[in-house]
Amino acid sequence: EQISNPNPEFELMKKSLETIDLVIWDEIAGTRLSEYDFNNILVLLNTRELNEKANIFTSNIRPSELEKYVGNKLASRINGNCIRVELKGGDKR
């Protein structure tokens, strides 16, 4: 997403994320988020919640550790609105 050169395909995808029935957010906290990424994800999650849309979050981070990776606001949204399912097993990579 560039302010000086907007990408219509990106804007369409971003708008779709607000309204599609299910989004799978893979590897939450896999990398540190920039302030820009953090703000975009927070707005999308808030909009999805208002639209009563479902989210699935995957991560190798324990819920109690999530805040130090994604911040208080985002961790609260993720932990507060989820049913946790823990899958255990060996590394398949």
C-alpha positions as CSV (number, residue, x, y, z in Angstrom):
1,E,0.0,0.0,0.0
2,Q,1.5,3.3,-1.1
3,I,0.0,6.7,-0.6
4,S,1.6,8.2,-3.7
5,N,0.8,5.2,-5.9
6,P,-2.3,3.4,-4.6
7,N,-2.7,-0.2,-5.8
8,P,-6.3,-1.0,-6.6
9,E,-5.8,-4.8,-6.2
10,F,-4.4,-4.2,-2.6
11,E,-7.3,-2.0,-1.8
12,L,-9.8,-4.6,-3.0
13,M,-8.1,-7.3,-1.0
14,K,-8.1,-5.1,2.1
15,K,-11.8,-4.3,1.7
16,S,-12.5,-8.0,1.3
17,L,-10.8,-8.8,4.6
18,E,-13.5,-6.7,6.3
19,T,-16.5,-8.7,4.9
20,I,-15.5,-12.3,4.0
21,D,-16.9,-14.8,6.5
22,L,-13.6,-16.3,7.7
23,V,-10.0,-15.1,7.8
24,I,-7.1,-17.3,9.0
25,W,-4.4,-15.2,10.5
26,D,-1.4,-17.6,10.3
27,E,1.7,-17.3,12.5
28,I,0.5,-14.4,14.7
29,A,3.6,-13.1,16.5
30,G,5.8,-15.0,14.0
31,T,7.6,-11.7,13.3
32,R,7.5,-8.3,15.0
33,L,4.8,-6.0,13.6
34,S,5.6,-2.5,12.4
35,E,3.4,0.3,13.7
36,Y,1.7,0.4,10.3
37,D,1.0,-3.3,10.3
38,F,-0.3,-3.2,13.9
39,N,-2.7,-0.4,13.1
40,N,-4.0,-2.1,9.9
41,I,-4.6,-5.4,11.7
42,L,-6.3,-3.7,14.7
43,V,-8.7,-1.8,12.4
44,L,-9.4,-5.0,10.4
45,L,-10.1,-7.0,13.6
46,N,-12.4,-4.3,15.0
47,T,-14.3,-4.0,11.7
48,R,-14.6,-7.8,11.5
49,E,-15.9,-8.0,15.0
50,L,-18.5,-5.3,14.3
51,N,-19.5,-7.3,11.1
52,E,-19.7,-10.5,13.2
53,K,-17.1,-12.3,11.1
54,A,-15.0,-15.2,12.2
55,N,-11.2,-15.4,12.6
56,I,-8.8,-18.2,13.2
57,F,-5.4,-17.3,14.7
58,T,-2.4,-19.7,14.6
59,S,0.8,-19.2,16.5
60,N,3.6,-21.0,18.3
61,I,3.4,-18.4,21.0
62,R,1.5,-19.1,24.3
63,P,-1.5,-16.8,24.9
64,S,0.2,-15.4,28.0
65,E,3.3,-14.4,25.9
66,L,1.3,-12.8,23.0
67,E,1.3,-9.3,24.5
68,K,5.0,-8.9,24.3
69,Y,5.0,-9.7,20.6
70,V,1.9,-7.9,19.4
71,G,1.1,-5.3,22.1
72,N,-1.6,-5.0,24.7
73,K,-4.5,-4.0,22.4
74,L,-4.0,-6.6,19.7
75,A,-3.3,-9.4,22.3
76,S,-6.5,-8.4,24.1
77,R,-8.6,-8.7,20.9
78,I,-7.1,-12.1,20.1
79,N,-7.2,-13.6,23.6
80,G,-10.5,-12.1,24.5
81,N,-12.5,-13.3,21.5
82,C,-11.1,-16.8,21.0
83,I,-11.7,-20.3,22.0
84,R,-8.2,-21.8,22.4
85,V,-7.3,-25.1,20.8
86,E,-3.8,-26.4,21.5
87,L,-2.3,-28.9,19.1
88,K,0.7,-30.9,20.2
89,G,3.1,-32.9,18.1
90,G,6.5,-33.0,16.6
91,D,7.9,-30.5,14.1
92,K,6.8,-31.5,10.5
93,R,9.1,-29.1,8.7
